[in-house]
Amino acid sequence: MRGPHDLGGLPGGPIEPAVHEHEPTHWEKRIEAMMVLLFDTKRRLGRVDESRRMQEALGEDYHKYPYYERRLQAVSRLMLEKGVFSQEELEAKQREVRARLEAERSGS
C-alpha cells in the first residue's frame, strides 16, 4: 500500500525549472543547520533514515507541510521519541519563540 509520500511511478507532469528554483530563507537554513548538528558523528541524536521515517509517519499531513516544515516536524517528533526533550519543553519553547516574534513584529 502506498503512503501519501510515495509518488514513485506516478505521472508528475512537466517541470517548469523557473518555478522550482528556490533560495532557502533564513529559517530554512536554520533547520538545515540544526539537522546537521543533531545528526553529526559527535552527537548522533538521529540519522537521515530516522528523519525520513518520521516524515513518512506524518501520513496525510505529509502534503500539508512544505519541504522544510516537513523536516522540522520530523526532527521534532524524532527528538520527542528519543527523549531528548519532552512535549512540555517543546511547547514551552514554541511559546517563547512565538512571543519573541510577536514582540519583534510590534516593535517592542
C-alpha positions in Angstrom: 0.0 0.0 0.0 1.3 3.5 -0.9 1.8 6.1 1.7 1.0 9.7 0.8 4.7 10.4 0.4 5.2 7.6 -2.2 4.8 9.1 -5.7 7.2 6.7 -7.4 6.0 5.7 -10.9 3.1 8.1 -10.9 2.9 10.7 -13.7 4.2 14.0 -12.4 3.7 16.2 -15.4 6.1 18.8 -16.8 8.5 20.6 -14.6 9.0 24.3 -15.1 12.5 25.0 -13.8 11.9 28.7 -13.1 9.1 27.7 -10.8 11.2 25.2 -8.8 14.3 27.4 -8.2 14.4 28.2 -4.6 16.8 30.2 -2.4 16.4 29.0 1.2 15.2 31.5 3.7 16.9 32.3 7.0 14.7 29.9 8.9 15.1 27.1 6.3 18.9 27.5 6.7 18.5 27.2 10.4 16.5 23.9 10.1 19.2 22.5 7.8 22.0 23.6 10.3 20.0 22.1 13.2 19.7 18.8 11.4 23.4 18.7 10.6 24.3 19.3 14.2 21.8 16.8 15.6 22.8 14.1 13.1 26.6 14.7 13.2 29.1 12.0 14.4 29.7 13.7 17.7 26.0 13.9 18.9 24.4 11.1 16.8 21.0 12.1 18.0 19.4 11.0 14.7 20.0 9.6 11.3 18.7 10.5 7.9 16.7 7.3 7.7 15.0 8.1 11.0 14.1 11.5 9.8 12.6 10.0 6.7 10.6 7.5 8.7 9.2 10.4 10.8 8.3 12.3 7.6 6.5 9.3 6.2 4.8 8.9 9.6 3.1 12.2 9.0 0.6 10.3 6.9 -1.9 12.5 5.2 -0.3 15.6 6.8 2.8 14.9 4.6 1.5 17.1 1.9 0.2 19.7 4.3 3.7 21.0 5.0 6.3 22.4 2.6 9.7 20.7 2.4 11.5 22.4 5.4 8.4 22.4 7.6 8.1 18.6 7.0 11.7 18.2 8.1 11.1 20.3 11.2 8.1 18.3 12.1 10.1 15.1 11.6 13.1 16.1 13.6 10.8 17.4 16.4 8.9 14.1 16.6 12.2 12.1 16.4 13.7 14.1 19.3 10.5 13.6 21.3 10.6 9.8 20.6 14.2 9.6 21.7 13.5 11.6 24.9 15.9 14.5 24.0 13.1 16.8 25.2 9.6 16.4 26.4 6.3 17.6 24.8 6.0 20.2 27.6 9.6 21.5 26.9 8.8 21.7 23.2 5.6 23.6 23.8 7.3 26.0 26.2 10.0 26.7 23.6 7.3 27.2 21.0 5.5 29.8 23.2 8.8 31.5 23.8 9.6 31.8 20.1 6.1 33.0 19.3 6.3 35.7 22.0 9.7 36.8 20.7 8.4 37.0 17.1 5.3 38.9 18.2 7.5 41.4 20.1 9.6 41.9 17.0 6.6 42.5 14.9 5.1 45.0 17.3 8.4 46.8 17.6 8.9 46.2 21.3 
